[in-house]
């Protein structure tokens, strides 16, 4: 049923649970593929660089956020691909999902920055409102 699955992740606990659900969907649909995307927010990059200007491992922190999802996908033996995108997370995910005609988007209900979600509205809510396909929001 869902052959082309988009999993948006940021390394949060909710996004790890979203990955588990995306994998479950992929296993239920023969010949399906999960495309895992991580959106690097330009505003977050600036603050990361300023806070970690003398640290050699701040890029490693981003990569580590993806390791759990990658490990889960490998262990489950589903077909997947990881892509890094740049921009504001909500609109970037929606744009990518709509341009590439996914069958479903799977996303965690909350990300790493809870305060920003409270003030600006959650990324998952923005995606659910604007994506042209079904969106599964995982708590």
C-alpha positions as CSV (number, residue, x, y, z in Angstrom):
1,X,0.0,0.0,0.0
2,X,2.7,2.5,1.0
3,X,5.7,2.0,-1.3
4,X,7.3,5.4,-1.0
5,X,7.7,6.4,2.7
6,X,9.2,9.6,3.9
7,X,10.6,9.6,7.4
8,X,11.5,13.0,8.8
9,X,13.8,12.8,11.8
10,X,15.8,15.0,14.1
11,X,17.2,12.5,16.6
12,X,14.6,13.1,19.3
13,X,12.8,10.2,21.1
14,X,9.6,10.9,19.2
15,X,11.4,10.7,15.9
16,X,13.0,7.3,16.9
17,X,9.5,6.0,17.6
18,X,8.4,7.5,14.2
19,X,11.3,5.5,12.6
20,X,10.0,2.3,14.2
21,X,6.5,3.0,12.8
22,X,7.9,3.8,9.3
23,X,9.8,0.5,9.4
24,X,6.7,-1.4,10.4
25,X,4.8,0.1,7.5
26,X,7.7,-0.7,5.1
27,X,7.7,-4.3,6.3
28,X,4.0,-4.6,5.7
29,X,4.3,-3.3,2.1
30,X,6.4,-5.4,-0.3
31,X,9.0,-3.4,-2.3
32,X,8.6,-0.3,-0.2
33,X,11.4,2.1,0.5
34,X,12.0,4.6,3.3
35,X,13.6,7.9,2.6
36,X,15.0,9.3,5.8
37,X,15.5,13.1,5.8
38,X,17.2,15.3,8.4
39,X,16.7,19.0,7.9
40,X,19.6,21.2,9.0
41,X,18.0,24.5,10.2
42,X,20.2,27.4,9.2
43,X,19.4,29.4,12.4
44,X,20.4,26.3,14.5
45,X,23.6,26.0,12.5
46,X,24.6,29.5,13.3
47,X,24.1,29.0,17.1
48,X,25.8,25.6,17.0
49,X,28.9,27.2,15.3
50,X,29.0,30.0,17.8
51,X,28.6,27.8,20.8
52,X,31.0,25.1,19.6
53,X,33.6,27.2,17.6
54,X,36.5,25.4,19.3
55,X,35.0,22.0,19.4
56,X,35.9,19.4,16.7
57,X,32.9,17.2,17.5
58,X,29.9,19.5,16.9
59,X,29.3,18.0,13.4
60,X,29.6,14.5,15.0
61,X,26.6,15.4,17.2
62,X,24.4,15.8,14.1
63,X,25.6,12.5,12.7
64,X,25.0,10.7,16.0
65,X,21.3,11.8,15.9
66,X,20.9,9.8,12.7
67,X,22.8,6.7,13.9
68,X,19.9,5.3,15.9
69,X,17.5,5.5,12.9
70,X,20.1,4.0,10.6
71,X,20.8,1.2,13.0
72,X,17.1,0.4,13.4
73,X,16.6,0.4,9.6
74,X,19.7,-1.8,9.0
75,X,18.6,-4.3,11.7
76,X,15.1,-4.6,10.2
77,X,16.5,-5.1,6.7
78,X,14.2,-2.6,5.0
79,X,15.3,-0.6,2.0
80,X,16.2,3.0,3.0
81,X,18.2,6.0,2.0
82,X,19.3,9.0,4.2
83,X,19.3,12.5,2.9
84,X,20.4,15.8,4.6
85,X,18.4,18.8,3.6
86,X,18.9,22.5,4.5
87,X,16.3,25.1,5.5
88,X,13.4,25.7,7.9
89,X,12.2,22.2,8.9
90,X,8.5,22.5,8.4
91,X,8.4,24.0,4.9
92,X,11.4,22.0,3.8
93,X,9.8,18.7,4.7
94,X,6.5,19.7,3.0
95,X,8.2,20.9,-0.1
96,X,10.3,17.7,-0.4
97,X,7.3,15.4,0.3
98,X,5.1,17.2,-2.3
99,X,7.8,17.4,-5.0
100,X,8.7,13.7,-4.7
101,X,5.1,12.4,-4.4
102,X,5.5,10.2,-1.3
103,X,2.7,7.8,-0.3
104,X,3.0,8.7,3.4
105,X,5.1,11.0,5.6
106,X,6.0,9.7,9.1
107,X,7.1,12.2,11.7
108,X,7.5,12.5,15.4
109,X,5.0,14.7,17.3
110,X,7.7,16.7,19.1
111,X,11.3,17.4,18.2
112,X,14.4,18.5,20.1
113,X,13.4,22.1,20.7
114,X,10.1,22.0,22.7
115,X,10.1,25.7,23.6
116,X,10.4,26.7,19.9
117,X,7.5,24.4,19.1
118,X,5.4,26.0,21.8
119,X,5.9,29.5,20.5
120,X,5.9,28.8,16.7
121,X,3.8,25.7,16.3
122,X,5.1,22.2,15.8
123,X,6.8,21.0,12.7
124,X,4.6,18.0,12.6
125,X,1.5,20.2,12.6
126,X,2.8,22.3,9.7
127,X,3.6,19.1,7.7
128,X,0.2,17.6,8.5
129,X,-1.6,20.7,7.3
130,X,0.4,21.2,4.0
131,X,1.5,17.8,2.8
132,X,-0.4,16.3,-0.2
133,X,-0.3,12.8,1.2
134,X,-1.3,11.1,4.5
135,X,0.9,12.1,7.5
136,X,1.4,9.8,10.4
137,X,2.3,11.8,13.6
138,X,3.9,9.5,16.2
139,X,3.9,10.3,19.9
